[in-house]
Amino acid sequence: MKVAAVVAAHIPRTFVDLNRSLYLADSWFERDILAMDSQRLRELNRRFEMALTLFFADA
């Protein structure tokens, strides 16, 4: 177990926290059927991909 902990300590990782208001707001989420607006989800995915691309562009 100690070896795994040491190896894991050297693996670079990025933590992402997505605010629930970006996808669970009444304008994007239908509470009656528990469904999210698919267009909004695609837009959030596109923005997330762009953010990662820009973050790692200079790496």
Residue pairs with C-beta under 8 A, 6 or more apart in sequence:
14 52
14 55
16 48
18 44
18 48
22 28
22 44
23 29
23 36
23 40
23 41
23 44
24 36
28 36
28 37
28 40
29 35
29 36
29 37
30 36
30 37
